[in-house]
Amino acid sequence: MKPHIGLNADFVSGKKPYNKLYLNYSRSVEAGGGVPVIIPNLTDDEDLLSMLSSLDALILTGGYDLDPALYHEKPHPATETLAPERQRADVKLAELALVMEMPVLGICLGCQLLNVVLGGTLIQDIKSETASEIAHTPETDDGKALHSVHVGPGTKLLGIVKSSVLEVDSSHHQAIKSLGRNLTVSARSEDEIVEAIELPGKWVLGVQWHPERQIDSPPHKALFQALVAAAGG
């Protein structure tokens, strides 16, 4: 059987609330050789544990911002927080997956979530809080923010993507400030913003960009292939 890879869904509020997941995520898991399984924002921790126990690996997907209260800060005016329903479930998923030592790939918000769950903090708005001149998020909804990242030597990430420089498609106005427990930086952009993190000795990797948008590019596809391979034992 192909490995089953969990993907946490987003929460959309309104008169008829619903969960959603962009198709690029599930298609990327398929392209990597796995079976995508969408995880709704379950309200019971035991149900989340049961769900994870039936899976082989987890992808923490992108979305809006984490509530800065999680890392003991007040919100910046530019911070747009996640729906509480999603944040509660996402935090628990990340915590459980780490305890269970599942292979985990965090994408964009998912990368930030791994850092915060492990005790790290975030830059809440790159544009106003740093001197960066790189566009890390598109100017328009249908635009792209393409830039290069430099992958560190000897990192798990380098072993997967096989390139010390990657062109990435990103969409984030926040970034990692202080690292969470035991995490190391595996890639930075030219403005020194942290673009990837990993947990040495474990298959836990977070990337600040969106590899699912570049699945036709071998280095980005390789991230999903490597996760599926790790999930297969």
N, C-alpha and C positions, 0 to 999 in steps of 0.2 A: 504493500500500500504506500501511496505517496504521503509524505508528512503533511499534517494538518496545521496550518498557520493561522493563528488568531489575529484579527484586526479590530481594534476598538472603534466603534461608530461614533459619529458626532450626534449631538442632541439639538433638535430644532424646536423651539417653543412656539406657542400660538394656541389658537382654539383647538387645533388638532395636532398636538405634538408628535414628532416622529424622529426616528433615527435615520442617519444617512451615511454613506461611504462613497467617496469618489471612485469611479470605475477604474482609474489608473492603478489604485492600490491592489485591487483583486487581480487585475490583469497582470500586474508585475509579479505577484506570487505565482500565478499560473506559468508565466514565462520562466520563472526560476525553478519550476518543477514541483511546486507544492500545490496544495488544495487550500484556497482561502476560506476562512470561517469568520463571519462577521459577529462580533460580540456586542450586544446591546448594552445600554447603560443600566445594568442590573442594580437593584437597590439592596439586595441581601448579600453580605460578604460570603456566606456559605455557598450561595449560588455562583458567585464569581469564582470561588475556589473549585467548585465542581466543574465549571466551564473550562477553566484553565487546565484542570487535571486531565481533560479529554483531548488536549491539544499537545503539539510537539514544539511549538515556538510561538513567540508573540511579536507583533509589530505594533508599536505605539505611534499612532498617526498624528498628522498636523491639525491645527485648529487655532482658536483664539488664545488669549493669554491666561496663564495661571494667576489666581488671586495672590498678590504679593504677601498676604498674611501668612501664606504657607512658609515663606522664608523671612518672616518677621519684619516686613517693610510696609510702608504706606503706598497706595497706588499713585503712580505717575499719571498726569492728565492724559497721556497717550495710551494708557493701558486699557485694553478691552477684554474683560474677563470672560472665561468660559461659562457656559450654563452650569450652575451648581450640580445638577444631576450628572452631567458628564464628568466634572472634575472629581467628584466623590468616587465615582466608579473607576476613573483613570488612575487616581492615586493608589487605590487598593489593588488594582490590577498590577501596577508596577511593583508595589511592595511584595505582593504574593509571588510574582514571577521571579524576582530577585532571590527570595527565600527558597523557592523551588529550584533555583539554578537553571531555569529554562534559557535557551537562546533567545535574546531580545535585540531587536533593532528599533531604535527610536528615531523617528523622522520629524524634523523641525520642532514643533511643540513637544513631540515625544522625546527628543534629545534633551530639551530643557526640563521635562518632567523627570527623567532619570536623574539629572543633576540635582534637582530640588528634593526628590525623595531621599537622596543620599546626603542631604544636608547642605547642598550648595545654594548659591544665590544667583540672581539674574540682573543684567543691565535691562532696565525696563523700556528704554527707548534709545536705540543706537544713535539716531540723528541728533538728539539734543544732549545726550550724556557722554558722547565721545567725539573725537576729532575726525572720525572716519569720513572719507569722501567717496566711498564705494556705495553704490545703490544695492542694498541687500533685499529690498522689496520693490516690486513693480510700481511705477508711477500711476498706472491705470489698471483696472480689473482685468483687461484682456492683454496687458503687457507682460514682459518678462524682465527679470533682473538676473542677467548672466554675468558671472565673474569667476576668477580662478581661485583655487585654494591649494595650499601647499601641504602635502601629506608627510608626516614625520617619519624618519628612518626607524626601522625596527618595530613598527606598529602593526597591529592586527589589520588595520585598514589598508596599509601599504601592501601587505601580503594578499589582500583580496583584490584590490583595484589595479595592482601592478604598475602604478604610475605615481610619480612624486608630485605631479601637478595635474589638477582636474579642472575642467570647465563645468561649473555647476549652475543650476537653475534654482534660485532661492526666493523665498517670500517670507521674510521675518524682520520685525523691527526690534525684537528683543534678542538677547544673546547671553551666554554664560559669563558670569562675573567671577565668583569664587567657586572653585571646584568642590563637588561633593566627595564624600569619603572614598578613598582609594582610587578614584578616577584619575585618568591621565588624558592629556590633550593629544589627539592624533592628527589634527589638521587645523590650520589657521588660514585666513585670507590675508591679503597683503597689508591690510590695515590692522593686523594682529587680533582681529575678532576670532574667537574660538569657533571653529566650524565642525569639529568632530571630537568625540570623547570615547573612551573605552575603559573597560574594567579588566585590568591584567589578570590573566589566569582563568577568565570566564568568557563565554561568548555573549558579551554585552557591549553593544556598540550604538552610539548615537551620532547622527549626521544632521547638520543644521539646514541642509538643502533638501531638495525633493527629487531623489533618484527615480521615483515612479513616473516622473514627467520625462525622463530621459532613458527609458527602458531599451530603446534601440541602440544606445551607446554601451559598448561592452563593459567598461568599468562600472557603470551604474547598474547594469543588469547583474554583474558579478556579485553585488551586495545581496541581492535576493537569492541567487544561486548558492552563495556561501551560507546564508541563513538556513535555507532548505537542507543543505548538506549537513549542517550542524544538527538540525532537527531530526535528521534521519539516523543520528547516532554515530 
